[in-house]
Amino acid sequence: MEKIIEALLNAIGFLYRRHQNLKAASDLSPFFNYQDVKVKRDLFIESKLQNNSPTREDEPGFTHKYVVKEKLIPFFIKTAFNEKKVSDKFYLVLADSGMGKTTFLINLFVRYNSFFNLNRKYNIKLIPFGYKGDVIEKIKEIKKEEIKNTILLLDAFDEYVKILPPAKHDALNDDERFRKVLDEVIDTVQDFREVVITSRTQYFPGQEDRDYELKIPRFDEKGFHKLAKLYLSPFDDSEIRSYLNKKYGVLKFWNREKKQKALEIVNNSPNLMVRPMLLNYIDLLVEDNQKYSNAYQIYEALVYKWIEREADKRKPDKDDRDRFKNNLYCYSRQVALKIYEKRKEIQNYQLTVADAVTIEVKLEHYEMTGQSLLTRDIDT
């Protein structure tokens, strides 16, 4: 009888989860489809926040020793979105490339809309800046009477086409253009109930220890609103293993060999695997015939996949995409060599932005400084 009840509960759970995925895919169309939602929910490991940037350390995985973490989705649902608690209105969630920013927002969107969320009171919308249409116009399509009761999630500000230099020179440098575009976005969304924006960390240089003040006065006349900065935490060892258990199963004997190889790869490159994006690519390493015995071999394979990902996101034309991939690989290699050459001089594995942009390669300035492969801190 107990087994029948257990099987029935599992079936109900499966159907409810499928219903959630279908509804979310419908609500998030045309930005995300059912498969996008399903994958990002099936392999989701609870995102955690920290108020200090993981880039304080040379390796992001080291930060768990020094900061207190908090679960990010419960923080937003129970505190940030709760009108009974004093909190900020504008939130900026920062992380380097591949740390799971989009996955976090999709799961936040679904969790907030859940039947079991007793704190659900407002509408919630998710719009990615990488949308090929006009994002601002898409936001303005939301009815004015709904805005004050709508939580707005905006994903990947670093992918917003308007922060890139225009074809016709506009006399603005990268920082000035960035601030101008951010002000335009905030001005558009200022009347929403709450606003959560995700971005790569390096697009807010020098802002780690300072509030990012906006030009919007507070209703209580106590100065101006600020962007409350939060940082996504890297995975720790237990979270990496939880991810592999979700991916390959705990009792799925047919995945035993794949899981064993995945664990060997993780053990050979623990500092690489703290990033969800790199764990997501682990199938590429598991399913080929090569034996990876050190971090260099693993890193090389993942770099190729990362370059493919960046090119697919940023270059729609095939010829442009191929040139971009070759140039980005060349640039990444030269940056690595320069870091290695300078290691004795500066006693660290870092490279300043000024040195990075002097490398002779056919990439624009923003393509050099905006392409974060693994780690970029506020000084480099």
C-alpha angles and dihedrals in degrees: 000000000000090000091051091051091047092050091048092051091048090051092049090048091050093049093046092049091049089050090052092050093049093048093046092049089051092048093046097047130154091023099054133017132210094270091051091053095043095051094045091051099040094054097034118134112195108270116234129202134214128185094223122069117253086224089077084088128055088235116040091214091068094065096081088075094063110033137058114240129210130192107261104209095050088048092057097041098043101032117012095043095037111104091201092064126069108244143138126280101214121050129188116198110197131193140143124259115303098011094125105262095146092043090053093052094048091051091046089051093051095042093050091051092047120125087231095057102103090183093062108124108134139053117260129207131187121201124170120218087220089070108127093225128067106296094196091053089047089055091048090056088074107100114257093230089057098048098083090054097043128096109212122209115193117189130208106358087182089068094056107123093216093068089063119090111268123240088249112057112250099189092243124122120224095266094047093048091047093052092045093052093044090052090051091051094047091047089054096048101035095108096055118109094244132351126207119187126184124202143156111274096238092065088072100051117183092009100105097100099027134071115250101229119208128206094244116106117228117246090235089058091238097133125281135325117263134206105250104221121216128174128215111236121232118244119271124214095272092049091050090054092046088054092051090048090054092046099046102019131240098251102020098120091186088066095046096105093046091049092048092052091046090053090050090052091049092049090051093050111024095155092055096049097059086088118083092215092059092046087051089058094050090102088069089061097038096051100048125081097242120109111225109209101164143028093254093064091045092047092051093053093046093048090060091051092047091052090051089051094050093046093049091051098046109029117054094176113082096220091048089047093053092048091047092051092051093046094045092050090049091048094047090051093049092047090053091050092048092050089050092049093050097045095096094043096053099023091231143081097248141112127202121235089243091058093042095056093049091068108112107238134124097260130112119246092253091049089058098045096036099052105088110186100175119333136005122168132194094272103041 
